[in-house]
Amino acid sequence: MITIVDYDAGNPRSIINMLQYLGHRAELTGDPDKVAKAERLILPGVGKFDWGMQRLHDNGLSAPLDEAVKRGVPVLGICLGAQLLTRGSEEGALPGFGWVPATTVAFDRSRLDARLKVPHIGWADTGWNAGHRMAVETTEARYYYVHSFHIACDDPKTELCSTVHGYRFTAGVEQDNVFGVQFHPEKSLSFGMAVLSRYAAL
């Protein structure tokens, strides 16, 4: 069973629909007890960093998530959920979970030409770094992005995948049993299906 954490941050139903289409059992829950006992966890989300962390704290989900990570449960963060895996964000003041040695930073607008906008919205070719458990083996990978901030890793070895919007940046991270992707696999058609299938097979 794959458990999707419900903290009113976005539309996780599309993630469940894709997982079920792929033949996986999935449930959406905001129950801390179910999160603490989950076999696999997906932390979705759209919105601001502090708002997301505060929602998790207020709903009693932070501690169960932390316990699950310590138990070795595979956790996948998506979009805002991926950013919450880091120590914190330039967008806010609250600390993140810190499971991944990285910070979340704003796009450096000084490195973007006039044609490139923030937020970064749309499809982008994305390259996977070989040697990671979550790396998708493919010669073509395009995913759908909607974001104004991105992850900056302390150690390049933590970078799972990357893409370019004016400059190259980290699009995914992997640290032990914790994984995160900045793009939306549930909006990325067959490319996204391959990502969720890879995660479900861990």
PyMOL CGO cylinders between C-alpha atoms (Angstrom):
from pymol import cmd
from pymol.cgo import CYLINDER

trace = [
    CYLINDER, 0.00, 0.00, 0.00, 1.24, 3.47, -0.93, 0.3, 1, 1, 1, 1, 1, 1,
    CYLINDER, 1.24, 3.47, -0.93, 0.02, 6.17, 1.44, 0.3, 1, 1, 1, 1, 1, 1,
    CYLINDER, 0.02, 6.17, 1.44, -0.36, 9.74, 0.18, 0.3, 1, 1, 1, 1, 1, 1,
    CYLINDER, -0.36, 9.74, 0.18, -0.23, 12.32, 2.96, 0.3, 1, 1, 1, 1, 1, 1,
    CYLINDER, -0.23, 12.32, 2.96, -3.27, 14.60, 2.99, 0.3, 1, 1, 1, 1, 1, 1,
    CYLINDER, -3.27, 14.60, 2.99, -2.64, 18.04, 4.51, 0.3, 1, 1, 1, 1, 1, 1,
    CYLINDER, -2.64, 18.04, 4.51, -4.82, 20.10, 2.16, 0.3, 1, 1, 1, 1, 1, 1,
    CYLINDER, -4.82, 20.10, 2.16, -1.90, 21.12, -0.05, 0.3, 1, 1, 1, 1, 1, 1,
    CYLINDER, -1.90, 21.12, -0.05, -2.93, 20.64, -3.65, 0.3, 1, 1, 1, 1, 1, 1,
    CYLINDER, -2.93, 20.64, -3.65, -4.81, 17.87, -5.42, 0.3, 1, 1, 1, 1, 1, 1,
    CYLINDER, -4.81, 17.87, -5.42, -3.35, 14.48, -4.46, 0.3, 1, 1, 1, 1, 1, 1,
    CYLINDER, -3.35, 14.48, -4.46, -6.26, 12.64, -6.07, 0.3, 1, 1, 1, 1, 1, 1,
    CYLINDER, -6.26, 12.64, -6.07, -4.49, 12.72, -9.44, 0.3, 1, 1, 1, 1, 1, 1,
    CYLINDER, -4.49, 12.72, -9.44, -1.53, 10.91, -7.87, 0.3, 1, 1, 1, 1, 1, 1,
    CYLINDER, -1.53, 10.91, -7.87, -3.82, 8.20, -6.53, 0.3, 1, 1, 1, 1, 1, 1,
    CYLINDER, -3.82, 8.20, -6.53, -5.50, 7.86, -9.92, 0.3, 1, 1, 1, 1, 1, 1,
    CYLINDER, -5.50, 7.86, -9.92, -2.17, 7.35, -11.68, 0.3, 1, 1, 1, 1, 1, 1,
    CYLINDER, -2.17, 7.35, -11.68, -0.96, 4.82, -9.09, 0.3, 1, 1, 1, 1, 1, 1,
    CYLINDER, -0.96, 4.82, -9.09, -4.20, 2.86, -9.35, 0.3, 1, 1, 1, 1, 1, 1,
    CYLINDER, -4.20, 2.86, -9.35, -4.02, 2.98, -13.15, 0.3, 1, 1, 1, 1, 1, 1,
    CYLINDER, -4.02, 2.98, -13.15, -0.57, 1.41, -12.82, 0.3, 1, 1, 1, 1, 1, 1,
    CYLINDER, -0.57, 1.41, -12.82, -2.02, -1.35, -10.64, 0.3, 1, 1, 1, 1, 1, 1,
    CYLINDER, -2.02, -1.35, -10.64, -0.83, -0.17, -7.22, 0.3, 1, 1, 1, 1, 1, 1,
    CYLINDER, -0.83, -0.17, -7.22, -2.91, 0.07, -4.07, 0.3, 1, 1, 1, 1, 1, 1,
    CYLINDER, -2.91, 0.07, -4.07, -2.99, 3.64, -2.79, 0.3, 1, 1, 1, 1, 1, 1,
    CYLINDER, -2.99, 3.64, -2.79, -4.77, 5.57, -0.07, 0.3, 1, 1, 1, 1, 1, 1,
    CYLINDER, -4.77, 5.57, -0.07, -5.08, 9.23, 0.86, 0.3, 1, 1, 1, 1, 1, 1,
    CYLINDER, -5.08, 9.23, 0.86, -4.99, 9.98, 4.58, 0.3, 1, 1, 1, 1, 1, 1,
    CYLINDER, -4.99, 9.98, 4.58, -4.37, 12.73, 7.09, 0.3, 1, 1, 1, 1, 1, 1,
    CYLINDER, -4.37, 12.73, 7.09, -4.47, 10.27, 10.00, 0.3, 1, 1, 1, 1, 1, 1,
    CYLINDER, -4.47, 10.27, 10.00, -1.15, 10.44, 11.92, 0.3, 1, 1, 1, 1, 1, 1,
    CYLINDER, -1.15, 10.44, 11.92, -1.49, 6.80, 13.03, 0.3, 1, 1, 1, 1, 1, 1,
    CYLINDER, -1.49, 6.80, 13.03, -1.84, 5.56, 9.45, 0.3, 1, 1, 1, 1, 1, 1,
    CYLINDER, -1.84, 5.56, 9.45, 1.11, 7.69, 8.37, 0.3, 1, 1, 1, 1, 1, 1,
    CYLINDER, 1.11, 7.69, 8.37, 3.25, 6.29, 11.18, 0.3, 1, 1, 1, 1, 1, 1,
    CYLINDER, 3.25, 6.29, 11.18, 2.46, 2.70, 10.10, 0.3, 1, 1, 1, 1, 1, 1,
    CYLINDER, 2.46, 2.70, 10.10, 2.69, 3.23, 6.33, 0.3, 1, 1, 1, 1, 1, 1,
    CYLINDER, 2.69, 3.23, 6.33, 4.77, 0.96, 4.09, 0.3, 1, 1, 1, 1, 1, 1,
    CYLINDER, 4.77, 0.96, 4.09, 5.44, 3.72, 1.55, 0.3, 1, 1, 1, 1, 1, 1,
    CYLINDER, 5.44, 3.72, 1.55, 4.70, 7.43, 1.75, 0.3, 1, 1, 1, 1, 1, 1,
    CYLINDER, 4.70, 7.43, 1.75, 4.21, 10.17, -0.82, 0.3, 1, 1, 1, 1, 1, 1,
    CYLINDER, 4.21, 10.17, -0.82, 4.30, 13.77, 0.40, 0.3, 1, 1, 1, 1, 1, 1,
    CYLINDER, 4.30, 13.77, 0.40, 2.70, 15.94, -2.31, 0.3, 1, 1, 1, 1, 1, 1,
    CYLINDER, 2.70, 15.94, -2.31, 2.07, 19.66, -2.17, 0.3, 1, 1, 1, 1, 1, 1,
    CYLINDER, 2.07, 19.66, -2.17, 1.78, 23.02, -3.85, 0.3, 1, 1, 1, 1, 1, 1,
    CYLINDER, 1.78, 23.02, -3.85, 2.09, 26.38, -2.15, 0.3, 1, 1, 1, 1, 1, 1,
    CYLINDER, 2.09, 26.38, -2.15, 4.46, 28.21, 0.15, 0.3, 1, 1, 1, 1, 1, 1,
    CYLINDER, 4.46, 28.21, 0.15, 7.11, 26.47, 2.24, 0.3, 1, 1, 1, 1, 1, 1,
    CYLINDER, 7.11, 26.47, 2.24, 6.13, 27.80, 5.68, 0.3, 1, 1, 1, 1, 1, 1,
    CYLINDER, 6.13, 27.80, 5.68, 2.46, 27.19, 5.01, 0.3, 1, 1, 1, 1, 1, 1,
    CYLINDER, 2.46, 27.19, 5.01, 3.16, 23.57, 4.09, 0.3, 1, 1, 1, 1, 1, 1,
    CYLINDER, 3.16, 23.57, 4.09, 5.32, 22.90, 7.15, 0.3, 1, 1, 1, 1, 1, 1,
    CYLINDER, 5.32, 22.90, 7.15, 2.81, 24.59, 9.44, 0.3, 1, 1, 1, 1, 1, 1,
    CYLINDER, 2.81, 24.59, 9.44, -0.03, 22.50, 8.00, 0.3, 1, 1, 1, 1, 1, 1,
    CYLINDER, -0.03, 22.50, 8.00, 1.92, 19.32, 8.74, 0.3, 1, 1, 1, 1, 1, 1,
    CYLINDER, 1.92, 19.32, 8.74, 2.69, 20.49, 12.29, 0.3, 1, 1, 1, 1, 1, 1,
    CYLINDER, 2.69, 20.49, 12.29, -0.90, 21.57, 12.96, 0.3, 1, 1, 1, 1, 1, 1,
    CYLINDER, -0.90, 21.57, 12.96, -2.28, 18.25, 11.74, 0.3, 1, 1, 1, 1, 1, 1,
    CYLINDER, -2.28, 18.25, 11.74, 0.11, 16.19, 13.87, 0.3, 1, 1, 1, 1, 1, 1,
    CYLINDER, 0.11, 16.19, 13.87, 1.84, 14.73, 10.83, 0.3, 1, 1, 1, 1, 1, 1,
    CYLINDER, 1.84, 14.73, 10.83, 5.43, 15.92, 11.29, 0.3, 1, 1, 1, 1, 1, 1,
    CYLINDER, 5.43, 15.92, 11.29, 6.41, 13.44, 14.01, 0.3, 1, 1, 1, 1, 1, 1,
    CYLINDER, 6.41, 13.44, 14.01, 4.85, 10.39, 12.28, 0.3, 1, 1, 1, 1, 1, 1,
    CYLINDER, 4.85, 10.39, 12.28, 6.62, 11.32, 9.05, 0.3, 1, 1, 1, 1, 1, 1,
    CYLINDER, 6.62, 11.32, 9.05, 9.92, 11.61, 10.89, 0.3, 1, 1, 1, 1, 1, 1,
    CYLINDER, 9.92, 11.61, 10.89, 9.35, 8.24, 12.56, 0.3, 1, 1, 1, 1, 1, 1,
    CYLINDER, 9.35, 8.24, 12.56, 8.60, 6.65, 9.20, 0.3, 1, 1, 1, 1, 1, 1,
    CYLINDER, 8.60, 6.65, 9.20, 11.84, 7.98, 7.71, 0.3, 1, 1, 1, 1, 1, 1,
    CYLINDER, 11.84, 7.98, 7.71, 13.80, 6.62, 10.68, 0.3, 1, 1, 1, 1, 1, 1,
    CYLINDER, 13.80, 6.62, 10.68, 12.15, 3.22, 10.13, 0.3, 1, 1, 1, 1, 1, 1,
    CYLINDER, 12.15, 3.22, 10.13, 13.46, 3.21, 6.57, 0.3, 1, 1, 1, 1, 1, 1,
    CYLINDER, 13.46, 3.21, 6.57, 10.11, 3.75, 4.86, 0.3, 1, 1, 1, 1, 1, 1,
    CYLINDER, 10.11, 3.75, 4.86, 10.58, 4.99, 1.26, 0.3, 1, 1, 1, 1, 1, 1,
    CYLINDER, 10.58, 4.99, 1.26, 9.31, 8.58, 1.21, 0.3, 1, 1, 1, 1, 1, 1,
    CYLINDER, 9.31, 8.58, 1.21, 8.75, 10.50, -2.04, 0.3, 1, 1, 1, 1, 1, 1,
    CYLINDER, 8.75, 10.50, -2.04, 8.23, 14.26, -1.95, 0.3, 1, 1, 1, 1, 1, 1,
    CYLINDER, 8.23, 14.26, -1.95, 6.62, 15.94, -4.97, 0.3, 1, 1, 1, 1, 1, 1,
    CYLINDER, 6.62, 15.94, -4.97, 6.94, 19.67, -5.80, 0.3, 1, 1, 1, 1, 1, 1,
    CYLINDER, 6.94, 19.67, -5.80, 6.47, 21.49, -2.46, 0.3, 1, 1, 1, 1, 1, 1,
    CYLINDER, 6.47, 21.49, -2.46, 6.73, 18.09, -0.80, 0.3, 1, 1, 1, 1, 1, 1,
    CYLINDER, 6.73, 18.09, -0.80, 10.25, 17.71, -2.22, 0.3, 1, 1, 1, 1, 1, 1,
    CYLINDER, 10.25, 17.71, -2.22, 11.27, 21.13, -0.91, 0.3, 1, 1, 1, 1, 1, 1,
    CYLINDER, 11.27, 21.13, -0.91, 10.00, 20.26, 2.58, 0.3, 1, 1, 1, 1, 1, 1,
    CYLINDER, 10.00, 20.26, 2.58, 12.57, 17.44, 2.71, 0.3, 1, 1, 1, 1, 1, 1,
    CYLINDER, 12.57, 17.44, 2.71, 15.36, 20.05, 2.89, 0.3, 1, 1, 1, 1, 1, 1,
    CYLINDER, 15.36, 20.05, 2.89, 16.61, 22.05, 5.88, 0.3, 1, 1, 1, 1, 1, 1,
    CYLINDER, 16.61, 22.05, 5.88, 14.65, 25.15, 4.94, 0.3, 1, 1, 1, 1, 1, 1,
    CYLINDER, 14.65, 25.15, 4.94, 13.78, 27.64, 2.24, 0.3, 1, 1, 1, 1, 1, 1,
    CYLINDER, 13.78, 27.64, 2.24, 14.63, 31.20, 1.27, 0.3, 1, 1, 1, 1, 1, 1,
    CYLINDER, 14.63, 31.20, 1.27, 10.87, 31.58, 0.94, 0.3, 1, 1, 1, 1, 1, 1,
    CYLINDER, 10.87, 31.58, 0.94, 10.19, 31.26, 4.67, 0.3, 1, 1, 1, 1, 1, 1,
    CYLINDER, 10.19, 31.26, 4.67, 11.46, 31.10, 8.22, 0.3, 1, 1, 1, 1, 1, 1,
    CYLINDER, 11.46, 31.10, 8.22, 10.36, 27.66, 9.42, 0.3, 1, 1, 1, 1, 1, 1,
    CYLINDER, 10.36, 27.66, 9.42, 12.86, 24.79, 9.29, 0.3, 1, 1, 1, 1, 1, 1,
    CYLINDER, 12.86, 24.79, 9.29, 12.17, 21.91, 6.94, 0.3, 1, 1, 1, 1, 1, 1,
    CYLINDER, 12.17, 21.91, 6.94, 12.57, 18.25, 7.83, 0.3, 1, 1, 1, 1, 1, 1,
    CYLINDER, 12.57, 18.25, 7.83, 16.27, 18.24, 6.97, 0.3, 1, 1, 1, 1, 1, 1,
    CYLINDER, 16.27, 18.24, 6.97, 16.26, 14.63, 5.78, 0.3, 1, 1, 1, 1, 1, 1,
    CYLINDER, 16.26, 14.63, 5.78, 18.17, 15.74, 2.68, 0.3, 1, 1, 1, 1, 1, 1,
    CYLINDER, 18.17, 15.74, 2.68, 21.37, 17.83, 3.05, 0.3, 1, 1, 1, 1, 1, 1,
    CYLINDER, 21.37, 17.83, 3.05, 20.12, 20.70, 0.93, 0.3, 1, 1, 1, 1, 1, 1,
    CYLINDER, 20.12, 20.70, 0.93, 18.30, 24.01, 1.01, 0.3, 1, 1, 1, 1, 1, 1,
    CYLINDER, 18.30, 24.01, 1.01, 15.50, 25.41, -1.11, 0.3, 1, 1, 1, 1, 1, 1,
    CYLINDER, 15.50, 25.41, -1.11, 16.39, 28.59, -2.97, 0.3, 1, 1, 1, 1, 1, 1,
    CYLINDER, 16.39, 28.59, -2.97, 14.67, 31.08, -5.26, 0.3, 1, 1, 1, 1, 1, 1,
    CYLINDER, 14.67, 31.08, -5.26, 15.50, 31.16, -8.94, 0.3, 1, 1, 1, 1, 1, 1,
    CYLINDER, 15.50, 31.16, -8.94, 18.41, 33.52, -9.54, 0.3, 1, 1, 1, 1, 1, 1,
    CYLINDER, 18.41, 33.52, -9.54, 16.68, 36.02, -11.81, 0.3, 1, 1, 1, 1, 1, 1,
    CYLINDER, 16.68, 36.02, -11.81, 20.02, 37.65, -12.69, 0.3, 1, 1, 1, 1, 1, 1,
    CYLINDER, 20.02, 37.65, -12.69, 20.85, 34.45, -14.60, 0.3, 1, 1, 1, 1, 1, 1,
    CYLINDER, 20.85, 34.45, -14.60, 17.58, 34.40, -16.56, 0.3, 1, 1, 1, 1, 1, 1,
    CYLINDER, 17.58, 34.40, -16.56, 17.13, 36.30, -19.80, 0.3, 1, 1, 1, 1, 1, 1,
    CYLINDER, 17.13, 36.30, -19.80, 13.97, 38.29, -20.51, 0.3, 1, 1, 1, 1, 1, 1,
    CYLINDER, 13.97, 38.29, -20.51, 12.27, 35.37, -22.24, 0.3, 1, 1, 1, 1, 1, 1,
    CYLINDER, 12.27, 35.37, -22.24, 12.38, 33.18, -19.15, 0.3, 1, 1, 1, 1, 1, 1,
    CYLINDER, 12.38, 33.18, -19.15, 9.76, 33.75, -16.50, 0.3, 1, 1, 1, 1, 1, 1,
    CYLINDER, 9.76, 33.75, -16.50, 9.35, 32.85, -12.85, 0.3, 1, 1, 1, 1, 1, 1,
    CYLINDER, 9.35, 32.85, -12.85, 7.48, 30.78, -11.91, 0.3, 1, 1, 1, 1, 1, 1,
    CYLINDER, 7.48, 30.78, -11.91, 8.93, 28.14, -14.20, 0.3, 1, 1, 1, 1, 1, 1,
    CYLINDER, 8.93, 28.14, -14.20, 5.87, 26.55, -15.80, 0.3, 1, 1, 1, 1, 1, 1,
    CYLINDER, 5.87, 26.55, -15.80, 5.77, 23.85, -18.44, 0.3, 1, 1, 1, 1, 1, 1,
    CYLINDER, 5.77, 23.85, -18.44, 7.55, 20.81, -19.80, 0.3, 1, 1, 1, 1, 1, 1,
    CYLINDER, 7.55, 20.81, -19.80, 11.31, 20.43, -19.50, 0.3, 1, 1, 1, 1, 1, 1,
    CYLINDER, 11.31, 20.43, -19.50, 13.80, 17.78, -20.56, 0.3, 1, 1, 1, 1, 1, 1,
    CYLINDER, 13.80, 17.78, -20.56, 15.27, 16.25, -17.44, 0.3, 1, 1, 1, 1, 1, 1,
    CYLINDER, 15.27, 16.25, -17.44, 18.41, 14.15, -17.04, 0.3, 1, 1, 1, 1, 1, 1,
    CYLINDER, 18.41, 14.15, -17.04, 18.70, 11.34, -14.49, 0.3, 1, 1, 1, 1, 1, 1,
    CYLINDER, 18.70, 11.34, -14.49, 21.95, 10.63, -12.68, 0.3, 1, 1, 1, 1, 1, 1,
    CYLINDER, 21.95, 10.63, -12.68, 22.91, 6.97, -12.94, 0.3, 1, 1, 1, 1, 1, 1,
    CYLINDER, 22.91, 6.97, -12.94, 23.62, 4.99, -9.80, 0.3, 1, 1, 1, 1, 1, 1,
    CYLINDER, 23.62, 4.99, -9.80, 20.58, 6.14, -7.84, 0.3, 1, 1, 1, 1, 1, 1,
    CYLINDER, 20.58, 6.14, -7.84, 17.83, 3.74, -6.80, 0.3, 1, 1, 1, 1, 1, 1,
    CYLINDER, 17.83, 3.74, -6.80, 15.15, 6.09, -8.12, 0.3, 1, 1, 1, 1, 1, 1,
    CYLINDER, 15.15, 6.09, -8.12, 16.88, 6.90, -11.41, 0.3, 1, 1, 1, 1, 1, 1,
    CYLINDER, 16.88, 6.90, -11.41, 14.65, 6.14, -14.39, 0.3, 1, 1, 1, 1, 1, 1,
    CYLINDER, 14.65, 6.14, -14.39, 16.42, 4.38, -17.25, 0.3, 1, 1, 1, 1, 1, 1,
    CYLINDER, 16.42, 4.38, -17.25, 15.29, 6.25, -20.35, 0.3, 1, 1, 1, 1, 1, 1,
    CYLINDER, 15.29, 6.25, -20.35, 16.75, 8.07, -23.33, 0.3, 1, 1, 1, 1, 1, 1,
    CYLINDER, 16.75, 8.07, -23.33, 13.96, 10.65, -23.24, 0.3, 1, 1, 1, 1, 1, 1,
    CYLINDER, 13.96, 10.65, -23.24, 12.51, 12.21, -20.10, 0.3, 1, 1, 1, 1, 1, 1,
    CYLINDER, 12.51, 12.21, -20.10, 10.22, 15.25, -20.07, 0.3, 1, 1, 1, 1, 1, 1,
    CYLINDER, 10.22, 15.25, -20.07, 8.29, 16.36, -17.03, 0.3, 1, 1, 1, 1, 1, 1,
    CYLINDER, 8.29, 16.36, -17.03, 5.84, 19.10, -16.11, 0.3, 1, 1, 1, 1, 1, 1,
    CYLINDER, 5.84, 19.10, -16.11, 7.04, 21.82, -13.71, 0.3, 1, 1, 1, 1, 1, 1,
    CYLINDER, 7.04, 21.82, -13.71, 5.29, 24.62, -11.81, 0.3, 1, 1, 1, 1, 1, 1,
    CYLINDER, 5.29, 24.62, -11.81, 7.61, 26.33, -9.29, 0.3, 1, 1, 1, 1, 1, 1,
    CYLINDER, 7.61, 26.33, -9.29, 9.45, 29.49, -8.27, 0.3, 1, 1, 1, 1, 1, 1,
    CYLINDER, 9.45, 29.49, -8.27, 11.99, 27.81, -5.97, 0.3, 1, 1, 1, 1, 1, 1,
    CYLINDER, 11.99, 27.81, -5.97, 14.28, 24.84, -6.42, 0.3, 1, 1, 1, 1, 1, 1,
    CYLINDER, 14.28, 24.84, -6.42, 16.54, 22.62, -4.33, 0.3, 1, 1, 1, 1, 1, 1,
    CYLINDER, 16.54, 22.62, -4.33, 20.27, 23.29, -3.99, 0.3, 1, 1, 1, 1, 1, 1,
    CYLINDER, 20.27, 23.29, -3.99, 22.21, 20.23, -2.75, 0.3, 1, 1, 1, 1, 1, 1,
    CYLINDER, 22.21, 20.23, -2.75, 25.19, 20.43, -0.39, 0.3, 1, 1, 1, 1, 1, 1,
    CYLINDER, 25.19, 20.43, -0.39, 26.67, 17.32, -2.03, 0.3, 1, 1, 1, 1, 1, 1,
    CYLINDER, 26.67, 17.32, -2.03, 26.31, 16.68, -5.79, 0.3, 1, 1, 1, 1, 1, 1,
    CYLINDER, 26.31, 16.68, -5.79, 25.96, 12.97, -5.02, 0.3, 1, 1, 1, 1, 1, 1,
    CYLINDER, 25.96, 12.97, -5.02, 22.55, 13.71, -3.52, 0.3, 1, 1, 1, 1, 1, 1,
    CYLINDER, 22.55, 13.71, -3.52, 21.26, 15.01, -6.86, 0.3, 1, 1, 1, 1, 1, 1,
    CYLINDER, 21.26, 15.01, -6.86, 18.92, 12.50, -8.49, 0.3, 1, 1, 1, 1, 1, 1,
    CYLINDER, 18.92, 12.50, -8.49, 18.13, 14.47, -11.64, 0.3, 1, 1, 1, 1, 1, 1,
    CYLINDER, 18.13, 14.47, -11.64, 18.46, 17.95, -13.12, 0.3, 1, 1, 1, 1, 1, 1,
    CYLINDER, 18.46, 17.95, -13.12, 17.00, 20.25, -15.74, 0.3, 1, 1, 1, 1, 1, 1,
    CYLINDER, 17.00, 20.25, -15.74, 17.60, 23.73, -17.15, 0.3, 1, 1, 1, 1, 1, 1,
    CYLINDER, 17.60, 23.73, -17.15, 15.66, 26.98, -16.85, 0.3, 1, 1, 1, 1, 1, 1,
    CYLINDER, 15.66, 26.98, -16.85, 18.19, 29.65, -17.70, 0.3, 1, 1, 1, 1, 1, 1,
    CYLINDER, 18.19, 29.65, -17.70, 20.75, 27.60, -15.80, 0.3, 1, 1, 1, 1, 1, 1,
    CYLINDER, 20.75, 27.60, -15.80, 21.05, 24.00, -14.67, 0.3, 1, 1, 1, 1, 1, 1,
    CYLINDER, 21.05, 24.00, -14.67, 19.43, 23.18, -11.33, 0.3, 1, 1, 1, 1, 1, 1,
    CYLINDER, 19.43, 23.18, -11.33, 18.55, 20.15, -9.24, 0.3, 1, 1, 1, 1, 1, 1,
    CYLINDER, 18.55, 20.15, -9.24, 15.19, 18.64, -10.18, 0.3, 1, 1, 1, 1, 1, 1,
    CYLINDER, 15.19, 18.64, -10.18, 15.31, 15.65, -7.84, 0.3, 1, 1, 1, 1, 1, 1,
    CYLINDER, 15.31, 15.65, -7.84, 17.14, 14.37, -4.77, 0.3, 1, 1, 1, 1, 1, 1,
    CYLINDER, 17.14, 14.37, -4.77, 17.88, 11.03, -3.16, 0.3, 1, 1, 1, 1, 1, 1,
    CYLINDER, 17.88, 11.03, -3.16, 19.23, 10.46, 0.35, 0.3, 1, 1, 1, 1, 1, 1,
    CYLINDER, 19.23, 10.46, 0.35, 18.97, 6.90, 1.70, 0.3, 1, 1, 1, 1, 1, 1,
    CYLINDER, 18.97, 6.90, 1.70, 15.22, 6.14, 1.77, 0.3, 1, 1, 1, 1, 1, 1,
    CYLINDER, 15.22, 6.14, 1.77, 14.16, 9.73, 1.06, 0.3, 1, 1, 1, 1, 1, 1,
    CYLINDER, 14.16, 9.73, 1.06, 13.43, 10.88, -2.49, 0.3, 1, 1, 1, 1, 1, 1,
    CYLINDER, 13.43, 10.88, -2.49, 12.09, 14.11, -3.96, 0.3, 1, 1, 1, 1, 1, 1,
    CYLINDER, 12.09, 14.11, -3.96, 11.18, 15.46, -7.40, 0.3, 1, 1, 1, 1, 1, 1,
    CYLINDER, 11.18, 15.46, -7.40, 10.41, 19.08, -8.21, 0.3, 1, 1, 1, 1, 1, 1,
    CYLINDER, 10.41, 19.08, -8.21, 8.22, 18.20, -11.19, 0.3, 1, 1, 1, 1, 1, 1,
    CYLINDER, 8.22, 18.20, -11.19, 4.73, 16.69, -11.12, 0.3, 1, 1, 1, 1, 1, 1,
    CYLINDER, 4.73, 16.69, -11.12, 4.85, 13.04, -12.22, 0.3, 1, 1, 1, 1, 1, 1,
    CYLINDER, 4.85, 13.04, -12.22, 1.06, 12.87, -12.05, 0.3, 1, 1, 1, 1, 1, 1,
    CYLINDER, 1.06, 12.87, -12.05, 0.89, 15.56, -14.77, 0.3, 1, 1, 1, 1, 1, 1,
    CYLINDER, 0.89, 15.56, -14.77, 3.71, 14.12, -16.87, 0.3, 1, 1, 1, 1, 1, 1,
    CYLINDER, 3.71, 14.12, -16.87, 1.89, 11.37, -18.77, 0.3, 1, 1, 1, 1, 1, 1,
    CYLINDER, 1.89, 11.37, -18.77, 3.93, 8.23, -19.54, 0.3, 1, 1, 1, 1, 1, 1,
    CYLINDER, 3.93, 8.23, -19.54, 7.12, 9.90, -18.31, 0.3, 1, 1, 1, 1, 1, 1,
    CYLINDER, 7.12, 9.90, -18.31, 5.54, 10.43, -14.91, 0.3, 1, 1, 1, 1, 1, 1,
    CYLINDER, 5.54, 10.43, -14.91, 4.14, 6.91, -14.86, 0.3, 1, 1, 1, 1, 1, 1,
    CYLINDER, 4.14, 6.91, -14.86, 7.69, 5.59, -15.18, 0.3, 1, 1, 1, 1, 1, 1,
    CYLINDER, 7.69, 5.59, -15.18, 8.74, 7.65, -12.15, 0.3, 1, 1, 1, 1, 1, 1,
    CYLINDER, 8.74, 7.65, -12.15, 5.90, 6.44, -9.94, 0.3, 1, 1, 1, 1, 1, 1,
    CYLINDER, 5.90, 6.44, -9.94, 6.47, 2.86, -11.10, 0.3, 1, 1, 1, 1, 1, 1,
    CYLINDER, 6.47, 2.86, -11.10, 10.12, 3.15, -10.15, 0.3, 1, 1, 1, 1, 1, 1,
    CYLINDER, 10.12, 3.15, -10.15, 9.20, 4.44, -6.71, 0.3, 1, 1, 1, 1, 1, 1,
    CYLINDER, 9.20, 4.44, -6.71, 6.58, 1.72, -6.17, 0.3, 1, 1, 1, 1, 1, 1,
    CYLINDER, 6.58, 1.72, -6.17, 9.19, -0.95, -6.97, 0.3, 1, 1, 1, 1, 1, 1,
    CYLINDER, 9.19, -0.95, -6.97, 11.64, 0.18, -4.26, 0.3, 1, 1, 1, 1, 1, 1,
]
cmd.load_cgo(trace, "trace")
